[in-house]
Amino acid sequence: MARPIRLPVSPGQESVWDYPRPPRIERVDKRVTIDLGGQRILDTGDVVRVLETSHPPVYYVPIAAFADGALVPARGSSFCEFKGAARYFDVVGGGLTAEGAAWNYPTPSPGYELLRDRVAVYAGRMDRCTVDGEIVVPQPGGFYGGWITSEIVGPFKGEPGTMGW
């Protein structure tokens, strides 16, 4: 397994290699939008993000901020050793349904209470997700839910050859 080579960081950027493990959760002064099926289903400035070594930030927004009917409980669950048990949602907008494209932690583990009543969305399954007007790039790989912006520098977990990180 090759050790990752940290990419250079320019002013105004942050490296995912400076993020902690276990992950840190923080409120951010950012505006997040999500579009699906040509419909804006979320526009909020009430944003928290989770930062974990080698991962771009995962943005969590209030469930209540989504358009009516945009989140529908879905089958499936998972468990994070840090945040606890997750449940999944289908995301609906403009006549489209992205199955299992969002998740939340209804009873998050201690230290992650800010995640209660918030949801994260796989950016790659939406038409478009933005952070402060910048269109995000989804974290590579099908499992991870990080959002990459120009402020974030990798390399990122999920890229080819990173499974052993």
Buried (B, 14 or more C-beta within 10 A) or exposed (E): EEEBEEBEBEEEEBBBBEBEEBBEBEEBEBBBBBBBBEBBBBBBEBBBBBBBBBBBBBBBBBBEBBBEEBBEEBEEEEEBEBBBEBBBBBBBBEEBEBBBBBBBBEEBBEEBEBBEEBBBBBBBBBBEBBBBEBEBBBBBBEEBBBBBBEBBBBBBBBBEEBEEB
